[in-house]
Amino acid sequence: MGKKRLPWGRLIRRQGVKMWSWHYYDADKKTNQCRSTRTDNLTEATKIARSWAIEFLARKQETRNLSRRKVTLGTATYKYLVSSQGRLSADWHRTLTYYADRYLYTFFGTTPYIEAINSPQISAFGKWLNKKNKLRPKTVNDVLSLLSQIFKHAAAAGWIEKIPFIQRLPVQQTVHGRELDDREIAQLLNAARNISPDALRFVALGVFCGLRHSESCRLRWEHIDFERGLINLTEQKTRKADPAPLGAAREILMETVASERSGPVVGYRDRKIGWNRRGVKEFRATWKRIRTEAGIDPTIRYHDLRHTFVTRMFRLLGYEARHLSRHSSTDAFLRYLHADREALLSRAAEAFETNVVTFDRQTQRR
């Protein structure tokens, strides 16, 4: 089979066929095209194929320039979101739509042509996101990534020729919390006991049951099942309604006499120390008082009690502890696991028995 390359495509002649054919790839149709010149003379076939190639390139360039003049940022964003609707999850697709309405259209607008947006404008857009809106670096990068995907889709569609450079922000690894040691837990319990029985129950529900701050504040006595050792939590927004273990908090909760086990478990009792409050946010002031009187690190949050609970349950039960932590995903569960790296290094040799690494030196010499 003979062939000859041209500036666009090539001339080919199949075996058993005398006439030359022009073979090229049509990017718009995404198929290979073949057009016969109806001549066996290579010189004439070359002239015909060159004229076809020039006509094809001119028509393609005219179409590209025409479409480029008509496509705005709003149209390009809409086209990208429509094309990615089946590839992305529904939640993430709604998030990208919100990013486009809230940030892209607010800064650029919907009318500017996508070809007119350059790298300096994108750099100014990143600074605007970081300073004025006070977004996290990860959120800023998500918005910039959306803009990058819009440019890539526009380049693939032939609306732009060059994708501008988009500089993303460096994102540091976020530490979500830490595990408390036995000394810190004992100090918190002693300080809470000196304040009030409600404060003691408040700390016990966090460290021994793994309850969140809002769950501890909303818990009522009728939700506690002492016979089964469970806490039947009420369903909240985006929170699973699975029961929580009562655990070591049973002894502390049993200190309350049966006649007083009605209503909320914590709060609404002692007016002198400020527990007669009805909002979840107001309980944070009481937690600060417990932490101050305990004399521990002032950066420790009440949510770190839940980190402590999940980490210790994982050491005891392995990945089965996820059923007790009530996390909706494995990624969220893994963020609550904290291990001391130095302690793990010292225990690395315990993974294998001693007789595995012993050997007979006489056998080795042979």
KOLNU-538168 format. One record per residue (C-alpha): residue number from 1; residue in three letters; chain; x, y, z. Coordinates in steps of 0.2 Angstrom, whole numbers, plus 5000, padded with zeros to 4 digits. Layout:
N
  nr rest kette    x    y    z
 NUM  ala     A    X    Y    Z
...
END
This chain:
366
  nr rest kette    x    y    z
   1  met     A 5000 5000 5000
   2  gly     A 5008 5016 4995
   3  lys     A 5006 5033 5004
   4  lys     A 5012 5051 5004
   5  arg     A 5011 5063 5018
   6  leu     A 5003 5080 5016
   7  pro     A 5002 5095 5027
   8  trp     A 4985 5089 5033
   9  gly     A 4982 5071 5031
  10  arg     A 4990 5059 5018
  11  leu     A 4988 5051 5001
  12  ile     A 4985 5032 5001
  13  arg     A 4983 5019 4988
  14  arg     A 4976 5002 4994
  15  gln     A 4983 4986 4987
  16  gly     A 4974 4982 4971
  17  val     A 4967 4999 4969
  18  lys     A 4975 5011 4956
  19  met     A 4967 5028 4962
  20  trp     A 4974 5038 4976
  21  ser     A 4963 5043 4991
  22  trp     A 4965 5057 5003
  23  his     A 4965 5051 5021
  24  tyr     A 4963 5063 5036
  25  tyr     A 4955 5064 5054
  26  asp     A 4940 5075 5057
  27  ala     A 4942 5080 5075
  28  asp     A 4924 5087 5075
  29  lys     A 4916 5071 5070
  30  lys     A 4930 5061 5079
  31  thr     A 4932 5049 5064
  32  asn     A 4944 5045 5050
  33  gln     A 4938 5051 5033
  34  cys     A 4944 5045 5016
  35  arg     A 4940 5054 5000
  36  ser     A 4945 5047 4983
  37  thr     A 4954 5058 4970
  38  arg     A 4948 5047 4956
  39  thr     A 4965 5048 4948
  40  asp     A 4981 5036 4948
  41  asn     A 4993 5051 4944
  42  leu     A 5002 5055 4960
  43  thr     A 5005 5073 4955
  44  glu     A 4987 5077 4950
  45  ala     A 4981 5068 4966
  46  thr     A 4993 5078 4976
  47  lys     A 4986 5095 4969
  48  ile     A 4968 5089 4972
  49  ala     A 4971 5083 4990
  50  arg     A 4981 5100 4994
  51  ser     A 4966 5110 4988
  52  trp     A 4954 5099 4999
  53  ala     A 4966 5101 5014
  54  ile     A 4967 5120 5012
  55  glu     A 4948 5121 5010
  56  phe     A 4945 5110 5025
  57  leu     A 4957 5120 5036
  58  ala     A 4950 5136 5031
  59  arg     A 4932 5130 5035
  60  lys     A 4938 5123 5052
  61  gln     A 4947 5139 5056
  62  glu     A 4932 5150 5052
  63  thr     A 4920 5139 5062
  64  arg     A 4932 5140 5077
  65  asn     A 4934 5159 5076
  66  leu     A 4915 5160 5074
  67  ser     A 4911 5149 5089
  68  arg     A 4925 5158 5099
  69  arg     A 4917 5175 5097
  70  lys     A 4900 5168 5103
  71  val     A 4905 5158 5119
  72  thr     A 4905 5168 5135
  73  leu     A 4910 5162 5152
  74  gly     A 4892 5159 5157
  75  thr     A 4889 5148 5142
  76  ala     A 4906 5138 5144
  77  thr     A 4902 5135 5162
  78  tyr     A 4884 5129 5158
  79  lys     A 4891 5118 5144
  80  tyr     A 4904 5110 5156
  81  leu     A 4892 5107 5170
  82  val     A 4880 5099 5158
  83  ser     A 4893 5087 5150
  84  ser     A 4900 5082 5168
  85  gln     A 4883 5079 5175
  86  gly     A 4884 5060 5172
  87  arg     A 4902 5058 5178
  88  leu     A 4901 5068 5194
  89  ser     A 4891 5064 5210
  90  ala     A 4875 5073 5212
  91  asp     A 4881 5082 5228
  92  trp     A 4898 5087 5220
  93  his     A 4889 5093 5205
  94  arg     A 4877 5104 5216
  95  thr     A 4893 5111 5225
  96  leu     A 4901 5116 5208
  97  thr     A 4885 5124 5203
  98  tyr     A 4885 5134 5219
  99  tyr     A 4904 5139 5216
 100  ala     A 4900 5145 5199
 101  asp     A 4885 5156 5205
 102  arg     A 4893 5162 5221
 103  tyr     A 4911 5165 5215
 104  leu     A 4914 5164 5197
 105  tyr     A 4900 5175 5191
 106  thr     A 4902 5187 5206
 107  phe     A 4920 5191 5201
 108  phe     A 4920 5189 5182
 109  gly     A 4902 5190 5177
 110  thr     A 4893 5179 5164
 111  thr     A 4896 5190 5149
 112  pro     A 4915 5191 5146
 113  tyr     A 4921 5180 5132
 114  ile     A 4931 5165 5139
 115  glu     A 4945 5169 5127
 116  ala     A 4948 5186 5135
 117  ile     A 4951 5179 5153
 118  asn     A 4970 5178 5156
 119  ser     A 4982 5172 5169
 120  pro     A 4983 5189 5178
 121  gln     A 4964 5190 5180
 122  ile     A 4964 5172 5187
 123  ser     A 4978 5177 5199
 124  ala     A 4968 5192 5205
 125  phe     A 4953 5180 5207
 126  gly     A 4962 5168 5218
 127  lys     A 4968 5183 5229
 128  trp     A 4950 5189 5230
 129  leu     A 4944 5172 5235
 130  asn     A 4957 5171 5249
 131  lys     A 4955 5188 5256
 132  lys     A 4938 5195 5254
 133  asn     A 4928 5178 5256
 134  lys     A 4940 5171 5269
 135  leu     A 4939 5154 5262
 136  arg     A 4950 5139 5267
 137  pro     A 4964 5135 5255
 138  lys     A 4956 5119 5250
 139  thr     A 4940 5128 5245
 140  val     A 4949 5141 5235
 141  asn     A 4958 5127 5226
 142  asp     A 4941 5118 5222
 143  val     A 4935 5134 5214
 144  leu     A 4951 5136 5204
 145  ser     A 4950 5118 5199
 146  leu     A 4932 5121 5192
 147  leu     A 4939 5136 5182
 148  ser     A 4953 5125 5175
 149  gln     A 4940 5111 5170
 150  ile     A 4930 5124 5161
 151  phe     A 4945 5130 5151
 152  lys     A 4950 5112 5147
 153  his     A 4932 5109 5141
 154  ala     A 4933 5125 5131
 155  ala     A 4949 5120 5123
 156  ala     A 4943 5102 5118
 157  ala     A 4927 5110 5110
 158  gly     A 4938 5122 5100
 159  trp     A 4933 5138 5109
 160  ile     A 4950 5143 5114
 161  glu     A 4967 5138 5108
 162  lys     A 4978 5140 5124
 163  ile     A 4973 5136 5142
 164  pro     A 4979 5150 5154
 165  phe     A 4990 5145 5169
 166  ile     A 4981 5144 5186
 167  gln     A 4991 5144 5201
 168  arg     A 4984 5135 5216
 169  leu     A 4987 5138 5234
 170  pro     A 4998 5126 5245
 171  val     A 4987 5116 5257
 172  gln     A 4994 5110 5273
 173  gln     A 4989 5094 5281
 174  thr     A 4975 5098 5294
 175  val     A 4976 5090 5311
 176  his     A 4958 5087 5316
 177  gly     A 4961 5083 5334
 178  arg     A 4971 5073 5346
 179  glu     A 4970 5059 5359
 180  leu     A 4970 5063 5378
 181  asp     A 4980 5053 5390
 182  asp     A 4974 5045 5406
 183  arg     A 4981 5060 5416
 184  glu     A 4971 5073 5407
 185  ile     A 4955 5063 5407
 186  ala     A 4957 5061 5426
 187  gln     A 4960 5080 5428
 188  leu     A 4944 5084 5418
 189  leu     A 4933 5072 5428
 190  asn     A 4939 5079 5444
 191  ala     A 4937 5097 5439
 192  ala     A 4920 5093 5432
 193  arg     A 4915 5084 5448
 194  asn     A 4920 5099 5459
 195  ile     A 4909 5110 5448
 196  ser     A 4893 5100 5448
 197  pro     A 4885 5083 5444
 198  asp     A 4879 5090 5427
 199  ala     A 4897 5095 5422
 200  leu     A 4903 5078 5427
 201  arg     A 4890 5069 5416
 202  phe     A 4894 5081 5402
 203  val     A 4912 5076 5402
 204  ala     A 4908 5057 5404
 205  leu     A 4896 5057 5389
 206  gly     A 4910 5064 5378
 207  val     A 4925 5053 5384
 208  phe     A 4916 5037 5388
 209  cys     A 4902 5037 5375
 210  gly     A 4910 5046 5361
 211  leu     A 4895 5059 5360
 212  arg     A 4897 5075 5350
 213  his     A 4894 5091 5358
 214  ser     A 4877 5094 5351
 215  glu     A 4872 5076 5356
 216  ser     A 4877 5078 5374
 217  cys     A 4867 5094 5376
 218  arg     A 4852 5086 5368
 219  leu     A 4852 5070 5377
 220  arg     A 4837 5066 5389
 221  trp     A 4836 5053 5402
 222  glu     A 4823 5043 5393
 223  his     A 4835 5040 5379
 224  ile     A 4847 5030 5390
 225  asp     A 4844 5011 5392
 226  phe     A 4853 5005 5407
 227  glu     A 4848 4987 5405
 228  arg     A 4855 4986 5387
 229  gly     A 4869 4998 5390
 230  leu     A 4864 5009 5375
 231  ile     A 4860 5027 5372
 232  asn     A 4846 5029 5359
 233  leu     A 4851 5045 5351
 234  thr     A 4838 5056 5341
 235  glu     A 4841 5058 5323
 236  gln     A 4849 5075 5318
 237  lys     A 4852 5083 5301
 238  thr     A 4866 5073 5292
 239  arg     A 4869 5063 5308
 240  lys     A 4865 5044 5309
 241  ala     A 4853 5039 5323
 242  asp     A 4862 5023 5328
 243  pro     A 4863 5020 5346
 244  ala     A 4879 5024 5356
 245  pro     A 4887 5013 5369
 246  leu     A 4885 5018 5387
 247  gly     A 4901 5011 5393
 248  ala     A 4910 5017 5408
 249  ala     A 4898 5032 5409
 250  arg     A 4885 5020 5417
 251  glu     A 4893 5022 5435
 252  ile     A 4893 5041 5434
 253  leu     A 4875 5042 5427
 254  met     A 4869 5030 5440
 255  glu     A 4875 5042 5454
 256  thr     A 4859 5052 5450
 257  val     A 4845 5045 5460
 258  ala     A 4830 5038 5450
 259  ser     A 4818 5052 5455
 260  glu     A 4829 5065 5447
 261  arg     A 4831 5056 5430
 262  ser     A 4819 5066 5420
 263  gly     A 4822 5079 5407
 264  pro     A 4839 5083 5400
 265  val     A 4854 5074 5406
 266  val     A 4865 5090 5407
 267  gly     A 4860 5108 5410
 268  tyr     A 4845 5117 5416
 269  arg     A 4849 5113 5435
 270  asp     A 4861 5124 5444
 271  arg     A 4858 5143 5441
 272  lys     A 4874 5148 5451
 273  ile     A 4887 5141 5439
 274  gly     A 4877 5146 5423
 275  trp     A 4870 5129 5417
 276  asn     A 4852 5136 5416
 277  arg     A 4855 5139 5397
 278  arg     A 4845 5132 5382
 279  gly     A 4857 5134 5367
 280  val     A 4871 5122 5362
 281  lys     A 4883 5137 5360
 282  glu     A 4881 5142 5378
 283  phe     A 4888 5126 5384
 284  arg     A 4905 5130 5377
 285  ala     A 4908 5143 5390
 286  thr     A 4905 5129 5403
 287  trp     A 4917 5118 5394
 288  lys     A 4930 5132 5395
 289  arg     A 4928 5133 5414
 290  ile     A 4930 5114 5416
 291  arg     A 4946 5114 5405
 292  thr     A 4953 5129 5415
 293  glu     A 4950 5122 5432
 294  ala     A 4958 5105 5426
 295  gly     A 4974 5114 5421
 296  ile     A 4976 5106 5405
 297  asp     A 4980 5112 5387
 298  pro     A 4968 5127 5383
 299  thr     A 4967 5121 5365
 300  ile     A 4959 5105 5369
 301  arg     A 4941 5105 5363
 302  tyr     A 4926 5095 5369
 303  his     A 4927 5086 5352
 304  asp     A 4944 5079 5357
 305  leu     A 4935 5068 5369
 306  arg     A 4926 5060 5355
 307  his     A 4943 5058 5346
 308  thr     A 4950 5049 5362
 309  phe     A 4935 5037 5362
 310  val     A 4936 5032 5344
 311  thr     A 4955 5030 5345
 312  arg     A 4954 5019 5360
 313  met     A 4940 5009 5353
 314  phe     A 4950 5006 5338
 315  arg     A 4965 4999 5348
 316  leu     A 4952 4987 5356
 317  leu     A 4941 4982 5342
 318  gly     A 4950 4986 5326
 319  tyr     A 4940 4992 5312
 320  glu     A 4924 4985 5320
 321  ala     A 4925 5001 5331
 322  arg     A 4917 5010 5316
 323  his     A 4900 5003 5322
 324  leu     A 4902 5012 5338
 325  ser     A 4909 5028 5331
 326  arg     A 4893 5031 5320
 327  his     A 4903 5038 5306
 328  ser     A 4895 5038 5289
 329  ser     A 4911 5035 5279
 330  thr     A 4927 5026 5282
 331  asp     A 4937 5042 5278
 332  ala     A 4928 5052 5292
 333  phe     A 4932 5037 5303
 334  leu     A 4951 5037 5299
 335  arg     A 4952 5055 5304
 336  tyr     A 4949 5051 5322
 337  leu     A 4963 5038 5323
 338  his     A 4978 5045 5332
 339  ala     A 4994 5034 5335
 340  asp     A 5010 5038 5343
 341  arg     A 5023 5035 5329
 342  glu     A 5038 5033 5341
 343  ala     A 5028 5020 5351
 344  leu     A 5024 5010 5335
 345  leu     A 5042 5010 5330
 346  ser     A 5047 5002 5346
 347  arg     A 5034 4988 5344
 348  ala     A 5038 4984 5326
 349  ala     A 5049 4969 5331
 350  glu     A 5034 4961 5340
 351  ala     A 5025 4958 5324
 352  phe     A 5036 4942 5321
 353  glu     A 5041 4928 5332
 354  thr     A 5059 4927 5337
 355  asn     A 5062 4909 5329
 356  val     A 5057 4917 5312
 357  val     A 5073 4927 5311
 358  thr     A 5085 4914 5319
 359  phe     A 5094 4903 5307
 360  asp     A 5108 4889 5307
 361  arg     A 5125 4897 5303
 362  gln     A 5132 4881 5298
 363  thr     A 5119 4878 5285
 364  gln     A 5121 4895 5279
 365  arg     A 5140 4892 5275
 366  arg     A 5136 4877 5265
END
